[in-house]
């Protein structure tokens, strides 16, 4: 009976050692996963900051484009108005010449 008890205890000890080894392996795996998650988190933060800067730059460029378009439109309206006035002067001049 003592031999059976010793064998059983030896077997239980060996299994516990195996479990201990498995737990240490899992702990090591968890540490690697935590490191990867930290790395991914940092990369995501960098990506997000980069994208925020780019989106802000796009909005700034859009606003500048709108301002320039407004400026050009205003200038075009002034030119059209001057052309209309000149056209009237030419027509009046031609009418005077024809009479």
C-alpha positions as CSV (number, residue, x, y, z in Angstrom):
1,X,0.0,0.0,0.0
2,X,2.9,2.4,0.8
3,X,4.3,1.8,-2.7
4,X,0.9,2.6,-4.3
5,X,0.6,5.7,-2.1
6,X,4.1,6.8,-3.0
7,X,3.5,6.2,-6.7
8,X,0.3,8.2,-6.5
9,X,2.0,11.1,-4.7
10,X,4.9,11.0,-7.3
11,X,2.4,11.0,-10.1
12,X,0.5,13.9,-8.5
13,X,3.8,15.8,-8.0
14,X,4.8,15.3,-11.6
15,X,1.5,16.5,-12.8
16,X,1.7,19.6,-10.5
17,X,5.1,20.3,-11.9
18,X,3.7,20.1,-15.4
19,X,0.9,22.4,-14.5
20,X,3.4,24.8,-12.9
21,X,5.4,24.8,-16.2
22,X,2.2,25.4,-18.2
23,X,1.2,28.3,-15.9
24,X,4.7,29.8,-16.3
25,X,4.3,29.4,-20.1
26,X,0.9,31.1,-20.0
27,X,2.3,33.9,-17.9
28,X,5.1,34.4,-20.4
29,X,2.5,34.4,-23.3
30,X,0.4,36.9,-21.4
31,X,3.4,39.2,-21.0
32,X,4.1,39.0,-24.7
33,X,0.4,39.7,-25.5
34,X,0.4,42.7,-23.1
35,X,3.5,44.0,-24.8
36,X,1.9,43.7,-28.2
37,X,-1.3,45.3,-27.0
38,X,0.8,48.2,-25.7
39,X,2.6,48.5,-29.0
40,X,-0.6,48.4,-31.0
41,X,-2.2,51.0,-28.6
42,X,0.8,53.3,-29.1
43,X,0.7,52.8,-32.9
44,X,-3.1,53.5,-32.9
45,X,-2.6,56.7,-30.9
46,X,0.1,57.8,-33.4
47,X,-2.2,57.0,-36.3
48,X,-5.0,58.9,-34.7
49,X,-2.9,61.9,-34.1
50,X,-1.5,61.8,-37.7
51,X,-5.0,61.5,-39.1
52,X,-6.3,64.3,-37.0
53,X,-3.5,66.6,-38.3
54,X,-4.3,65.6,-41.9
55,X,-8.0,66.1,-41.5
56,X,-7.4,69.5,-39.9
57,X,-5.1,70.4,-42.8
58,X,-7.8,69.3,-45.3
59,X,-10.4,71.5,-43.6
60,X,-8.0,74.4,-43.6
61,X,-7.2,73.9,-47.3
62,X,-11.0,73.7,-48.0
63,X,-11.6,77.0,-46.1
64,X,-8.7,78.6,-48.0
65,X,-10.2,77.4,-51.3
66,X,-13.6,78.7,-50.4
67,X,-12.1,82.1,-49.5
68,X,-10.2,82.2,-52.7
69,X,-13.3,81.2,-54.7
70,X,-15.2,84.0,-53.1
71,X,-12.5,86.5,-53.8
72,X,-12.4,85.3,-57.5
73,X,-16.1,85.5,-57.8
74,X,-16.2,89.0,-56.4
75,X,-13.5,90.1,-58.8
76,X,-15.3,88.5,-61.7
77,X,-18.5,90.3,-60.8
78,X,-16.6,93.6,-60.8
79,X,-15.1,92.8,-64.2
80,X,-18.5,91.8,-65.6
81,X,-19.9,95.1,-64.3
82,X,-17.1,97.1,-66.0
83,X,-17.5,95.2,-69.2
84,X,-21.3,95.9,-69.2
85,X,-20.6,99.6,-68.7
86,X,-18.1,99.6,-71.5
87,X,-20.5,97.8,-73.8
88,X,-23.1,100.5,-73.1
89,X,-20.6,103.2,-73.9
90,X,-19.6,101.5,-77.2
91,X,-23.3,101.1,-78.2
92,X,-23.9,104.8,-77.4
93,X,-20.8,105.8,-79.3
94,X,-21.9,103.7,-82.3
95,X,-25.4,105.2,-82.2
96,X,-24.0,108.7,-82.1
97,X,-21.6,107.9,-85.0
98,X,-24.5,106.4,-87.1
99,X,-26.7,109.5,-86.8
